[in-house]
Each structure stands twice: as C-alpha cells, then as structure tokens.
Amino acid sequence: MLDVLALVVTTAAILVEAGADRQLRTFLTHREPGQILDTGLWSLSRHPNYFGEVLFWWGLWLFGLAADPSRWWTIVGPAGVTALFLGISVPMMDKRMLSRHPGYAAHMSQRSGFIPWISRSG
C-alpha cells in the first residue's frame, strides 16, 4: 500500500514540476514587460515548480520507507529539502520578484507561496 502511495505522490510531483516548468518556459518567451505569470498552475501557487520538486523528494522517501520501514529516520532528507525551499528559495525568489515587478506584492497576497490550491486570501 505504501508503494502505491509513493507512486501516486512521485507521479503527481513529476506532473506538477514538468507542467509548471513548461508553463514558465512558454511565459518567458511570450511575456510583456512587467507581466507576472498567474495562469495555469501558477494561478494556484507562486512557486508550483518548487512544490513539485519537494513533493518528488517525499515520494522517493515513501518508496524507501516501503522498502525498509526501519529507515524511517531518513525523513531528515525530504524534511531538509522542504525546509531549504520554504526557508531560502521561496523567500529569495519572492524578494527578487518584488524588486523587479511592482505588482508582485498584490500577486503574493492572492495566492499561496508554495502549496497549490491553498489561498492565503481565503
């Protein structure tokens, strides 16, 4: 059962990260100055690509846990990756975007910084 959960989590992670990266690449080739990506997965989260990356590491950990439950302590790996993204990558990218795009503050107030589908504005 844990293998099935790991497969679902890892597959979802790959789809989210690949989809977000594709949407970002398309946006960057066709954007207008000052425009902020707020469509597709990017309408649900400011950093869906980061979310997909972190989710992938949790999926890998679940596969490992299914193989050997006594290695539960390896949770430090995905927990550390999560902490790095939430504590460093997301704030750094938000700061960069705020300095380059005046409308980014409003954008930040309207959507989750990390987990898609959970809005900070309610």
N, C-alpha and C positions, 0 to 999 in steps of 0.2 A: 504494500500500500504506500509506503514511503517512497519507493521508486516511482510510482505513478505521480505522486505529488511533486517529486523532484523534476520529472519530465514535464509536467504542466508548468511549473514555475520557470524552468530553464527555457522552454519553448516560448512562453509569454515574454520573457526577458529579451530573447533574440528578436522576436517580432517588434517589440516596443523600441528597442535600441536601433534596429535597422530601419524601421519606419520613421523614427524621429530624425535619424541621420539623413535619410533620403529627402525628407521634407525640408530640412535645414539646407542641404546642398542645393535643392531646387530654388528655395527662397533666396539664397545668397547670389544666385546667378540672375535673378529677375527682380530684385528689390529696388525700391526707390529710396533716395537718401532719407534717413530718419525713420524709415519704416521698421516696425517691430513685428517679428513673426508671432502671430496669435491665431493661427488656423491649425486644423488637424490635431495631432497630439499636443501641439504647442498651445492649443486653446485650453487644455486641461492641466498643464503644468508648465512652469517656466523652464524646466530642465528635464524633459522626458527622456532624453538620451542618457543622462546621468542615472535616472531611475532604472532604466533598462540595464545599464551596466551593473549597478548594485544588485538588482534582482538576479542577474545571472550568477553572481558570486554566491548568493543564498541558495540558488538551485544546485550549484556544484556542491555546496556544503551538505545539502539534503541527500544527494547521491552518496557522498562519503559516509554520512550518518546511517543510511540504509545498509551500506556495505559492512560497517562496523560501529554499532551503537556505542561501544566503549570509548570511541574517539569523539564523544560529544563536545569535549573541551576545545576542539578545533573551531568552535564557533567564534573564537577570537579573530579568525581570518575575515569572514564576512562582516562581523561587527566592526572590525577596524577599518575595512573599506568603506562601510556605511558612515562611520564617524569622519573619515577623511573627506568624503564628498559633502556631507552635511556641515562639517566644521570649517572646511577650507575651500573646496571647489565651488560650491553654490554661492557662498558669500563673496568670493573673489570675482566670479562671473557677474553677479548682481552689481557689485561695485563698479566693475568695468562698464557694464551696460548703462548704469546710472550716469556715468561721466560722459558717455557718448550719445545718449538718447534722452532728451528732456521728458518725453512721455513715458519713460520706463517706470517711474515711481507709481503712476496710476496703474500701469500694467501689473506691477508687483502686488498691488492691493487687491487685484481682481482674480488672481489665481494662485494656486499652490506653488511653492517654490520647488517641490520635489515630487510628491506623490500625486499622480494624475487622479482626477475626479474628486479631490478634496479641496474645496474652495476656502480660501482664507476669509472671504467676504460673506460666507454663509452658504 
